[in-house]
Amino acid sequence: MKRVLILGAGFGGLETATGLGAALGDGYEITLVDKRDAFYVGFAKIDVMFGHRSEEAVSSRYTELALERVRFVKAEITAIDPDARRVETSAGAFDYDYLVVALGADLNPGATPGFPESGGHEFYSMAGAVRLGPVMESFSEGTFVLAILGAPYKCPPAPYEVAYQIHDRFVARGVRDRITMKMVIPGPRPVPNPAVATALEQLLQERNIELVTKASVSSVDAANKKLVLADRSIDYDLLVGVPVHGPPAVVRASKLVDKGYIEPSTINLETKYPGVYAVGDVTKLPVGDAAVPKAGAFAEDAARTVVSDILVKEGLRDALVKFEARGTCYFELGSGAVGKVNANYYGGDKPVMTLDGPSDEYIAQKKDFESSRRGRWFKTQ
């Protein structure tokens, strides 16, 4: 009996488990481990924040998994030992022949001194989105700042689409003319691709949202309501931050990393340890001076490559499915309009990224993006 152990039941882990469960027979044991109770797509948190849907409505519980030949274990992962080929968890130890690490990236609000004391408002966790909703509804006057507190972070377009929707909400409430909106980012432009960056910047300008670039936030002076930069400060009345992200502590403590994120092969996502793979937000995959963005669609693409590589190693497939870092992110422009960001980082001579739309077709596609995955991975949606 060969053992496949998958750590993390997000996009990458679920897609890996699905592919292997469908392809491997009785001679294999597939175990999927996650500490959480439920899965939801990232943009569902925004719907919850704005009151469009409830947390329960957007969540699929792991007790309802519909994966063939896959055992789910709810447990905290406490140690990963690739030399011993063993993983320690709160539910006991698991040995493996193949290991897939898909543990994502964790939020670290405390990495920015003073940010938790400012209220720590964020929408990158479900709990944060739930708390932020009523805070946004009660804000009616002053300076609103949405600050990206560090890079890389998950779903690069998300802060911009949230800014557009917050603008629309202030307009609908009749308070927009009393609110100054600013977006603070650490880089020179929203994304590396010039055409897409220009489109995002234009959308901010149309909504009178000031874009403050090259603004590396060192701390927050919560008592005086100031973002502290190296050479200046920015006043705010309400601060919403995209917290600093980092690999989970159990990954940092393992031998899978020298420092920071896991850096597997860009060909087959295998780490320096044979039979040990890493997919999704827990990885750093270089693209020139940049890296593949952290988003569910890219984790899925990586998972398909990992599945194919394991099947090749087991003599069940002839060829590897090339990892192209290909993905689509649906993008809310406000007022119900939806665009689409298409990206392909390893599929050609150079990365390709486009921002298309908005269109009614993309509204339907965005709904299908969520429902198709929940339908693929879970018995109920």
KOLMIZA-138742 format. One record per residue (C-alpha): residue number from 1; residue in three letters; x, y, z. Coordinates in steps of 0.05 Angstrom, whole numbers, plus 5000, padded with zeros to 4 digits. Layout:
{site NUM ALA {X Y Z}} ...
//
This chain:
{site 1 MET {5000 5000 5000}} {site 2 LYS {5030 5067 4979}} {site 3 ARG {5012 5128 5019}} {site 4 VAL {4997 5197 4991}} {site 5 LEU {4991 5252 5042}} {site 6 ILE {4962 5321 5023}} {site 7 LEU {4969 5378 5072}} {site 8 GLY {4917 5433 5064}} {site 9 ALA {4847 5429 5033}} {site 10 GLY {4845 5494 4993}} {site 11 PHE {4845 5499 4917}} {site 12 GLY {4912 5462 4909}} {site 13 GLY {4899 5407 4959}} {site 14 LEU {4828 5393 4937}} {site 15 GLU {4847 5390 4863}} {site 16 THR {4907 5345 4878}} {site 17 ALA {4863 5298 4920}} {site 18 THR {4809 5297 4865}} {site 19 GLY {4858 5280 4810}} {site 20 LEU {4895 5226 4848}} {site 21 GLY {4831 5197 4877}} {site 22 ALA {4803 5187 4808}} {site 23 ALA {4867 5157 4779}} {site 24 LEU {4897 5114 4834}} {site 25 GLY {4869 5046 4851}} {site 26 ASP {4865 5001 4912}} {site 27 GLY {4939 4998 4922}} {site 28 TYR {4941 5070 4946}} {site 29 GLU {4919 5107 5009}} {site 30 ILE {4904 5181 5000}} {site 31 THR {4897 5224 5062}} {site 32 LEU {4878 5298 5061}} {site 33 VAL {4892 5338 5125}} {site 34 ASP {4865 5407 5144}} {site 35 LYS {4851 5442 5210}} {site 36 ARG {4790 5480 5184}} {site 37 ASP {4717 5460 5182}} {site 38 ALA {4699 5488 5114}} {site 39 PHE {4722 5514 5046}} {site 40 TYR {4701 5577 5010}} {site 41 VAL {4728 5614 4949}} {site 42 GLY {4766 5677 4964}} {site 43 PHE {4718 5727 4933}} {site 44 ALA {4661 5699 4975}} {site 45 LYS {4688 5736 5035}} {site 46 ILE {4674 5802 4998}} {site 47 ASP {4601 5781 4988}} {site 48 VAL {4596 5767 5062}} {site 49 MET {4629 5834 5080}} {site 50 PHE {4578 5873 5039}} {site 51 GLY {4520 5831 5064}} {site 52 HIS {4503 5799 4997}} {site 53 ARG {4509 5728 5025}} {site 54 SER {4519 5695 5093}} {site 55 GLU {4581 5658 5115}} {site 56 GLU {4541 5594 5118}} {site 57 ALA {4516 5603 5046}} {site 58 VAL {4586 5610 5017}} {site 59 SER {4618 5553 5057}} {site 60 SER {4625 5479 5038}} {site 61 ARG {4639 5435 5098}} {site 62 TYR {4693 5383 5094}} {site 63 THR {4645 5332 5124}} {site 64 GLU {4611 5336 5056}} {site 65 LEU {4672 5321 5013}} {site 66 ALA {4655 5281 4950}} {site 67 LEU {4726 5256 4933}} {site 68 GLU {4738 5185 4911}} {site 69 ARG {4785 5142 4953}} {site 70 VAL {4805 5201 4997}} {site 71 ARG {4804 5202 5073}} {site 72 PHE {4796 5270 5105}} {site 73 VAL {4828 5283 5173}} {site 74 LYS {4814 5347 5211}} {site 75 ALA {4878 5362 5249}} {site 76 GLU {4931 5415 5264}} {site 77 ILE {4997 5399 5229}} {site 78 THR {5053 5407 5280}} {site 79 ALA {5116 5382 5245}} {site 80 ILE {5139 5363 5175}} {site 81 ASP {5201 5318 5172}} {site 82 PRO {5220 5304 5100}} {site 83 ASP {5281 5263 5121}} {site 84 ALA {5239 5214 5160}} {site 85 ARG {5182 5222 5109}} {site 86 ARG {5134 5235 5167}} {site 87 VAL {5085 5289 5187}} {site 88 GLU {5063 5300 5258}} {site 89 THR {4992 5326 5272}} {site 90 SER {4944 5334 5330}} {site 91 ALA {4911 5270 5305}} {site 92 GLY {4976 5230 5305}} {site 93 ALA {5034 5217 5258}} {site 94 PHE {5028 5202 5184}} {site 95 ASP {5083 5169 5142}} {site 96 TYR {5081 5178 5068}} {site 97 ASP {5110 5157 5001}} {site 98 TYR {5086 5221 4968}} {site 99 LEU {5074 5287 5004}} {site 100 VAL {5039 5348 4975}} {site 101 VAL {5044 5412 5016}} {site 102 ALA {4986 5459 5000}} {site 103 LEU {4981 5498 5065}} {site 104 GLY {4973 5567 5035}} {site 105 ALA {4998 5632 5065}} {site 106 ASP {4980 5658 5134}} {site 107 LEU {4961 5729 5153}} {site 108 ASN {5007 5763 5202}} {site 109 PRO {4974 5828 5225}} {site 110 GLY {5025 5836 5281}} {site 111 ALA {5082 5841 5230}} {site 112 THR {5062 5915 5222}} {site 113 PRO {5071 5947 5291}} {site 114 GLY {5009 5984 5312}} {site 115 PHE {4963 5954 5260}} {site 116 PRO {4926 5909 5310}} {site 117 GLU {4918 5969 5357}} {site 118 SER {4887 6010 5300}} {site 119 GLY {4830 5960 5298}} {site 120 GLY {4865 5910 5253}} {site 121 HIS {4810 5917 5201}} {site 122 GLU {4820 5870 5142}} {site 123 PHE {4779 5828 5093}} {site 124 TYR {4828 5773 5077}} {site 125 SER {4800 5726 5130}} {site 126 MET {4727 5708 5137}} {site 127 ALA {4726 5732 5209}} {site 128 GLY {4757 5798 5187}} {site 129 ALA {4706 5807 5131}} {site 130 VAL {4649 5794 5178}} {site 131 ARG {4675 5845 5229}} {site 132 LEU {4690 5897 5175}} {site 133 GLY {4620 5899 5146}} {site 134 PRO {4586 5940 5201}} {site 135 VAL {4648 5983 5210}} {site 136 MET {4643 6004 5137}} {site 137 GLU {4569 6017 5144}} {site 138 SER {4579 6064 5203}} {site 139 PHE {4635 6105 5171}} {site 140 SER {4606 6169 5142}} {site 141 GLU {4659 6223 5142}} {site 142 GLY {4735 6231 5140}} {site 143 THR {4794 6197 5107}} {site 144 PHE {4789 6124 5089}} {site 145 VAL {4854 6089 5074}} {site 146 LEU {4862 6020 5044}} {site 147 ALA {4935 6000 5053}} {site 148 ILE {4973 5940 5027}} {site 149 LEU {5020 5928 5085}} {site 150 GLY {5068 5879 5050}} {site 151 ALA {5080 5836 4989}} {site 152 PRO {5070 5784 4965}} {site 153 TYR {4996 5776 4983}} {site 154 LYS {4940 5732 4960}} {site 155 CYS {4897 5750 4899}} {site 156 PRO {4933 5814 4876}} {site 157 PRO {4871 5846 4844}} {site 158 ALA {4828 5838 4907}} {site 159 PRO {4846 5903 4943}} {site 160 TYR {4829 5943 4881}} {site 161 GLU {4762 5911 4869}} {site 162 VAL {4745 5921 4942}} {site 163 ALA {4764 5994 4937}} {site 164 TYR {4717 6002 4877}} {site 165 GLN {4660 5968 4914}} {site 166 ILE {4671 6009 4977}} {site 167 HIS {4667 6072 4935}} {site 168 ASP {4601 6048 4906}} {site 169 ARG {4574 6032 4976}} {site 170 PHE {4592 6102 5000}} {site 171 VAL {4557 6131 4939}} {site 172 ALA {4495 6089 4952}} {site 173 ARG {4494 6113 5025}} {site 174 GLY {4500 6186 5002}} {site 175 VAL {4565 6198 5040}} {site 176 ARG {4618 6193 4986}} {site 177 ASP {4627 6269 4980}} {site 178 ARG {4646 6272 5054}} {site 179 ILE {4698 6217 5049}} {site 180 THR {4769 6222 5021}} {site 181 MET {4792 6154 4995}} {site 182 LYS {4864 6134 4989}} {site 183 MET {4898 6069 4967}} {site 184 VAL {4969 6058 4992}} {site 185 ILE {5012 6006 4958}} {site 186 PRO {5085 5985 4968}} {site 187 GLY {5103 5980 4894}} {site 188 PRO {5106 6032 4838}} {site 189 ARG {5044 6004 4803}} {site 190 PRO {4986 5958 4821}} {site 191 VAL {5013 5899 4781}} {site 192 PRO {5076 5888 4739}} {site 193 ASN {5039 5884 4673}} {site 194 PRO {5036 5956 4645}} {site 195 ALA {4969 5949 4608}} {site 196 VAL {4933 5918 4667}} {site 197 ALA {4965 5967 4716}} {site 198 THR {4941 6025 4673}} {site 199 ALA {4870 5997 4672}} {site 200 LEU {4868 5989 4748}} {site 201 GLU {4896 6060 4758}} {site 202 GLN {4844 6089 4711}} {site 203 LEU {4789 6056 4750}} {site 204 LEU {4816 6088 4814}} {site 205 GLN {4820 6156 4781}} {site 206 GLU {4748 6152 4755}} {site 207 ARG {4725 6141 4827}} {site 208 ASN {4769 6196 4856}} {site 209 ILE {4810 6146 4897}} {site 210 GLU {4881 6173 4907}} {site 211 LEU {4935 6121 4893}} {site 212 VAL {4996 6128 4937}} {site 213 THR {5054 6087 4908}} {site 214 LYS {5122 6065 4933}} {site 215 ALA {5094 6070 5004}} {site 216 SER {5126 6018 5048}} {site 217 VAL {5089 6021 5114}} {site 218 SER {5136 6011 5173}} {site 219 SER {5084 6019 5228}} {site 220 VAL {5017 6048 5247}} {site 221 ASP {5011 6103 5299}} {site 222 ALA {4943 6081 5324}} {site 223 ALA {4938 6135 5377}} {site 224 ASN {4947 6191 5326}} {site 225 LYS {4916 6154 5268}} {site 226 LYS {4976 6156 5221}} {site 227 LEU {5008 6107 5174}} {site 228 VAL {5082 6114 5185}} {site 229 LEU {5128 6108 5124}} {site 230 ALA {5203 6116 5119}} {site 231 ASP {5200 6190 5099}} {site 232 ARG {5129 6213 5116}} {site 233 SER {5063 6194 5147}} {site 234 ILE {4992 6189 5121}} {site 235 ASP {4932 6209 5164}} {site 236 TYR {4870 6166 5167}} {site 237 ASP {4803 6163 5202}} {site 238 LEU {4789 6091 5182}} {site 239 LEU {4845 6044 5162}} {site 240 VAL {4834 5978 5127}} {site 241 GLY {4897 5937 5114}} {site 242 VAL {4919 5878 5072}} {site 243 PRO {4961 5845 5127}} {site 244 VAL {5031 5820 5115}} {site 245 HIS {5029 5747 5090}} {site 246 GLY {5078 5691 5106}} {site 247 PRO {5085 5616 5102}} {site 248 PRO {5054 5577 5160}} {site 249 ALA {5100 5569 5220}} {site 250 VAL {5103 5493 5211}} {site 251 VAL {5130 5504 5141}} {site 252 ARG {5182 5555 5164}} {site 253 ALA {5206 5506 5216}} {site 254 SER {5215 5450 5167}} {site 255 LYS {5274 5433 5122}} {site 256 LEU {5231 5447 5061}} {site 257 VAL {5252 5520 5062}} {site 258 ASP {5318 5555 5070}} {site 259 LYS {5279 5618 5087}} {site 260 GLY {5209 5643 5071}} {site 261 TYR {5166 5604 5023}} {site 262 ILE {5178 5536 4992}} {site 263 GLU {5213 5542 4924}} {site 264 PRO {5197 5478 4885}} {site 265 SER {5215 5461 4814}} {site 266 THR {5177 5504 4763}} {site 267 ILE {5173 5442 4719}} {site 268 ASN {5138 5392 4764}} {site 269 LEU {5131 5428 4832}} {site 270 GLU {5175 5377 4866}} {site 271 THR {5219 5402 4923}} {site 272 LYS {5291 5384 4937}} {site 273 TYR {5263 5321 4970}} {site 274 PRO {5241 5268 4919}} {site 275 GLY {5167 5254 4922}} {site 276 VAL {5153 5317 4962}} {site 277 TYR {5114 5372 4926}} {site 278 ALA {5089 5441 4942}} {site 279 VAL {5032 5478 4907}} {site 280 GLY {4994 5543 4915}} {site 281 ASP {5005 5601 4962}} {site 282 VAL {5058 5565 5004}} {site 283 THR {5106 5569 4945}} {site 284 LYS {5150 5621 4913}} {site 285 LEU {5156 5610 4838}} {site 286 PRO {5201 5661 4804}} {site 287 VAL {5182 5697 4740}} {site 288 GLY {5241 5742 4724}} {site 289 ASP {5245 5792 4781}} {site 290 ALA {5174 5776 4802}} {site 291 ALA {5137 5712 4821}} {site 292 VAL {5074 5674 4803}} {site 293 PRO {5016 5708 4839}} {site 294 LYS {4983 5674 4898}} {site 295 ALA {4913 5655 4874}} {site 296 GLY {4869 5594 4873}} {site 297 ALA {4870 5585 4798}} {site 298 PHE {4946 5579 4797}} {site 299 ALA {4943 5529 4854}} {site 300 GLU {4896 5487 4813}} {site 301 ASP {4942 5490 4753}} {site 302 ALA {5000 5467 4797}} {site 303 ALA {4958 5411 4826}} {site 304 ARG {4944 5382 4757}} {site 305 THR {5019 5381 4743}} {site 306 VAL {5034 5346 4810}} {site 307 VAL {4980 5294 4797}} {site 308 SER {5010 5279 4729}} {site 309 ASP {5081 5274 4757}} {site 310 ILE {5060 5224 4810}} {site 311 LEU {5023 5183 4758}} {site 312 VAL {5085 5184 4713}} {site 313 LYS {5129 5161 4771}} {site 314 GLU {5079 5105 4785}} {site 315 GLY {5078 5083 4712}} {site 316 LEU {5005 5102 4703}} {site 317 ARG {5016 5159 4655}} {site 318 ASP {5065 5172 4598}} {site 319 ALA {5078 5246 4602}} {site 320 LEU {5078 5305 4650}} {site 321 VAL {5025 5358 4645}} {site 322 LYS {5066 5421 4636}} {site 323 PHE {5058 5474 4691}} {site 324 GLU {5042 5539 4656}} {site 325 ALA {5021 5580 4716}} {site 326 ARG {4957 5594 4679}} {site 327 GLY {4896 5623 4714}} {site 328 THR {4835 5667 4710}} {site 329 CYS {4812 5715 4764}} {site 330 TYR {4743 5748 4760}} {site 331 PHE {4745 5820 4780}} {site 332 GLU {4689 5863 4809}} {site 333 LEU {4690 5934 4781}} {site 334 GLY {4633 5960 4823}} {site 335 SER {4559 5969 4807}} {site 336 GLY {4554 5895 4793}} {site 337 ALA {4602 5897 4734}} {site 338 VAL {4652 5840 4727}} {site 339 GLY {4717 5837 4687}} {site 340 LYS {4766 5781 4679}} {site 341 VAL {4841 5779 4690}} {site 342 ASN {4875 5724 4648}} {site 343 ALA {4947 5706 4662}} {site 344 ASN {4996 5655 4634}} {site 345 TYR {5066 5660 4665}} {site 346 TYR {5103 5598 4640}} {site 347 GLY {5064 5581 4577}} {site 348 GLY {5107 5621 4529}} {site 349 ASP {5170 5662 4520}} {site 350 LYS {5145 5714 4569}} {site 351 PRO {5087 5723 4618}} {site 352 VAL {5020 5745 4588}} {site 353 MET {4966 5782 4627}} {site 354 THR {4903 5816 4604}} {site 355 LEU {4844 5851 4637}} {site 356 ASP {4781 5840 4596}} {site 357 GLY {4710 5865 4603}} {site 358 PRO {4667 5882 4638}} {site 359 SER {4612 5839 4608}} {site 360 ASP {4548 5803 4629}} {site 361 GLU {4582 5739 4606}} {site 362 TYR {4635 5747 4660}} {site 363 ILE {4582 5755 4714}} {site 364 ALA {4556 5686 4696}} {site 365 GLN {4627 5658 4690}} {site 366 LYS {4645 5684 4759}} {site 367 LYS {4585 5648 4790}} {site 368 ASP {4604 5585 4752}} {site 369 PHE {4676 5589 4776}} {site 370 GLU {4651 5581 4847}} {site 371 SER {4593 5533 4837}} {site 372 SER {4633 5486 4791}} {site 373 ARG {4687 5477 4843}} {site 374 ARG {4640 5467 4900}} {site 375 GLY {4602 5417 4857}} {site 376 ARG {4666 5381 4838}} {site 377 TRP {4693 5374 4908}} {site 378 PHE {4631 5371 4953}} {site 379 LYS {4566 5332 4956}} {site 380 THR {4526 5395 4971}} {site 381 GLN {4538 5468 4952}} 
//
